[in-house]
């Protein structure tokens, strides 16, 4: 199988995070590894680390998101938008991926899966986190 690039892997991660939130909202039991295997035929450390990283740090990630979503909260966004934002905040705050790459990738996903208002919100939140939180680490 051909190597999947990071942009494609992020689409898969977004889908996995989306499925997790659907399961949780509907109180459906799920196994994270099964969800990953259903979406991604190959074993990939980047996908696993990101999915588990988001799950492990979700409270802190949501705290960052809510801090910068002006007059809005993360739970009011659609499941796909939440997945994009959580994945990007995780990558921004907990990995060595260059911030510009993280933000650009999130915006590209938002262009495909979110409306313009939400795309702008995602961009704004990530920009604010990058400028205030990332520099304090």
N, C-alpha and C positions, 0 to 999 in steps of 0.2 A: 504494500500500500504506500502511496506517495506521502511524503512528509506534509503534515497539515500546518499551515502557517499560524502565527499567534492570533491574527485577526479572526481566522476561522475558529480557532480554539476558544476565543472569547465569546463567539456566537453560541458555541456549545455550552460554555459555562453559564451564560445568560439563560439558556434554555433549562439547564439543570436547576439553577436557582429559582427560576420561574416555577418549575414543577414542584420544588420543595415548598414554596409558599402556597401553592394550590393545595398540596397535601395537608399542610398545617392548617389552613383556613377551613378545610373540610374534615379535619380530624381523621385523616387517612394515615395509617401507619406506612412508613416507607424505610427503605434501606438506601443510604446515600450511595454506597458502592453499586447497588443495582441500578439506581437512576443514572449514574455515570456510565455504566456499561451499556445501558439502553440507548444512550445518546452518542457515545463514542466507542467505536469498535476496538480501538487500540488503547493500550495502557499509556497514560500520559501524566507525568509528574506535575507539569504546569497546571493542568486541569484539576487534578486531585488537590494540590496544595492550595489553589485558589478557592475551590469549593469549600474545602474544610476550613480554610482561613476565614472565609466569610461567615461560615456557621459558628466557628469558635469565637470570633470577635464581633458578632452581629450587634450586640448591645452597644458597644463602643462605636461601631460604624454608624448605627442608626442615630446615636447621639450626635456625631459629627454632622450627619445629613440634616437632622432637625434643627441644629444650631444655625445652619446657613440657609435653610429653606424659609425665606421671609414669609411670615404669616401663613405658613403651610406646614404640613407634617408629612413624613415619608409614607405613613399608612394611607394617606389620601391619594397617593399616586397609584397608577395601575401596577399590576404584578411585574410586567415586563420592565417598566420604568424603574421600579424598585430594584430589580435584579441588575440592571445596567449600573445604577448608582451605587449599589452595595459593592459590586465587583470592582468598580473604578475606585471607590474610596479605599477598599482593601488594598488594591494594588498601589495606590498613592501613598498610603500610610504604613504599609507593612512589607513592601517589597522594594527591590532596587531598580525596578523598571523606571526609566526616565519619566518624570512627571508629564512632560509634553506628549509623550507617546500614550500614556494612560488617558489623558484628557482627550486627545485626538481620537483614540479608539472608541471611547465612550460616546463622543459626539457622532462618530460614524454609525455606531449601533443605534443611537437615538434618531438619526436621520432615517434609518430603515424602519424602526419599530415604534417611534413615538411621534406625537404631533409637535408642531413648531413651538408651542408654548412650553411644553415639557422639555423639549430639546434645549431651549434657552435656560430653563431652570436647572437642568443637569449641568450645563456648561457653567452657569453662575456659581452653583454650589461647589463644583470641583475647583474652579478658579479661586474661590474664597478659601477653601480648605488648603489649597496649594500655597496661597499667599500668607495665611495666618498660622495654620497648624503645622504644616510640613517644615516651615522654617524654625519652629520652636523645638523640634525634636533634637 
